[in-house]
């Protein structure tokens, strides 16, 4: 009986430690869409560092997980392309940050060519664009981040619904761990 109680105690402690790690340190997520191709594929499993942004701000180029601004119960994973104060614009299918073309080797390629970055379409029934659509230069507000998927032609991102508030960010993508053949750091 004593040995059985020891085993139960060990299992309970192990479960509590696993839950604590997942709640505060590292959390797994599954990639549901093609918006981050070729960096992440549908079905990939990603570990997200939940601590890093308590120690520093997100950097341009970080792959982040965040609560979707239009439905906080949904989480998205995208790449930060603009940090607070940056001015973003699209010219000839390329993204420019503060007047300089952003080097983006991670952007999806089709037929050997980098997918173009395009502005969001006009608001339905109007010739107007949302300010963050990148139809015109856009300045990222304080405490917000502009995010895009690496698959620029198939990504629901900041061009569609605006910036991500700092408070909505869950953490930084750390590594893929499944399938095992795609094990690698982000």
C-alpha positions in Angstrom: 0.0 0.0 0.0 2.8 2.4 0.9 4.5 1.8 -2.4 1.3 2.4 -4.3 0.9 5.8 -2.5 4.5 6.7 -3.5 3.7 6.0 -7.1 0.6 8.0 -7.0 2.5 10.9 -5.4 5.2 10.7 -8.1 2.6 10.8 -10.9 0.8 13.7 -9.3 4.0 15.7 -8.9 5.0 14.9 -12.5 1.6 16.1 -13.8 1.8 19.3 -11.7 5.3 20.1 -12.9 4.3 19.5 -16.5 1.3 21.8 -16.1 3.4 24.5 -14.5 6.0 24.3 -17.3 3.2 24.6 -19.9 1.5 27.4 -18.1 4.6 29.6 -17.4 7.6 28.5 -19.5 7.0 26.6 -22.7 3.7 25.7 -24.4 3.1 23.5 -27.4 0.9 24.6 -30.3 -0.2 23.0 -33.6 0.0 24.8 -36.9 -3.4 24.8 -38.5 -2.8 26.7 -41.8 -0.4 27.4 -44.7 0.1 31.0 -43.7 3.7 30.5 -42.5 5.0 28.3 -45.3 7.8 27.3 -45.8 8.9 28.1 -42.2 6.0 26.1 -40.7 3.7 23.6 -42.3 0.2 22.6 -41.4 0.4 19.9 -38.7 3.8 21.0 -37.4 4.0 21.2 -33.6 5.8 24.2 -32.2 7.1 24.9 -28.7 6.6 28.5 -27.6 8.8 30.3 -25.1 6.3 32.1 -22.8 9.1 33.8 -20.7 11.2 35.7 -23.2 8.9 38.7 -23.6 8.9 39.3 -19.9 12.6 39.9 -20.3 12.7 41.8 -23.6 10.5 43.2 -26.3 9.7 41.3 -29.5 12.2 42.0 -32.3 11.6 42.3 -36.0 11.9 38.8 -37.5 10.6 37.0 -34.4 8.0 34.3 -34.9 5.3 35.0 -32.3 2.1 33.4 -31.0 -0.6 35.8 -30.0 -4.3 36.1 -29.2 -6.1 37.2 -32.4 -7.2 40.8 -31.9 -10.7 40.1 -33.3 -11.3 37.0 -31.1 -9.0 36.6 -28.1 -9.9 32.9 -27.7 -8.1 32.2 -31.0 -4.3 32.1 -31.2 -2.3 32.9 -34.3 1.4 32.5 -35.2 3.1 35.0 -37.5 6.3 36.9 -38.0 7.0 40.4 -36.6 7.8 42.7 -39.5 7.2 46.0 -37.7 7.9 47.2 -34.2 6.6 50.3 -32.5 7.5 53.4 -34.4 8.4 51.7 -37.6 7.0 53.0 -40.9 6.1 50.2 -43.3 5.3 50.4 -47.0 5.0 48.0 -49.9 6.8 48.8 -53.2 6.9 46.5 -56.2 5.9 43.5 -54.1 8.6 44.1 -51.5 8.3 45.3 -47.9 10.1 48.4 -46.8 10.7 49.4 -43.2 11.7 52.9 -42.4 12.6 53.5 -46.1 14.8 50.4 -46.4 13.9 47.1 -48.1 13.6 44.4 -45.5 15.7 41.3 -46.2 13.2 38.4 -45.9 14.8 35.1 -46.8 12.0 33.3 -45.1 9.2 34.5 -47.4 7.6 31.6 -49.3 8.7 31.0 -52.9 6.5 29.8 -55.7 8.2 28.4 -58.8 11.6 29.7 -57.5 10.4 33.3 -57.1 9.7 35.1 -53.8 5.9 35.6 -53.3 5.1 39.3 -53.6 3.9 41.3 -50.6 0.7 43.1 -51.5 -1.5 45.6 -49.8 -4.9 44.5 -48.5 -7.8 45.2 -50.9 -10.0 48.2 -50.5 -12.8 48.1 -47.9 -15.8 46.4 -49.5 -18.0 48.8 -51.3 -15.5 51.7 -51.0 -12.2 53.0 -52.5 -11.0 53.5 -48.9 -8.3 51.3 -47.3 -7.8 50.6 -43.6 -4.7 52.6 -42.5 -2.8 49.4 -41.8 -3.5 47.8 -45.2 -0.1 49.1 -46.5 -1.8 50.7 -49.5 0.0 53.8 -48.1 2.9 54.0 -45.7 1.8 53.0 -42.2 3.4 53.9 -38.9 3.2 51.2 -36.2 1.7 52.7 -33.0 3.4 52.4 -29.6 3.1 49.0 -27.8 1.8 47.3 -31.0 3.5 45.0 -33.6 2.8 44.5 -37.3 2.8 40.8 -38.2 2.7 38.9 -41.4 2.7 35.3 -42.5 5.7 34.1 -44.5 3.3 32.9 -47.1 2.4 36.4 -48.2 -0.2 35.5 -50.8 -2.1 33.3 -48.3 -2.0 34.9 -44.9 -4.6 36.6 -42.7 -2.4 39.1 -41.0 -1.9 42.7 -39.9 -2.7 43.9 -43.4 -6.2 42.6 -42.9 -7.0 43.4 -39.2 -4.4 45.7 -37.9 -1.6 45.5 -35.4 -1.1 43.1 -32.4 -1.1 44.8 -29.0 1.9 43.9 -26.8 -0.5 42.5 -24.2 -1.9 40.0 -26.7 1.5 38.3 -27.3 1.8 34.8 -25.7 5.4 34.1 -26.6 8.1 33.4 -29.2 8.2 30.3 -31.4 11.2 28.4 -30.1 11.3 25.2 -32.2 9.3 22.7 -34.1 9.3 19.3 -32.4 6.9 17.3 -34.6 7.0 15.7 -37.0 10.4 14.6 -35.9 11.8 15.0 -39.4 11.2 18.8 -39.1 12.8 19.1 -35.6 14.6 22.5 -35.7 14.9 25.9 -34.0 12.9 28.8 -35.3 
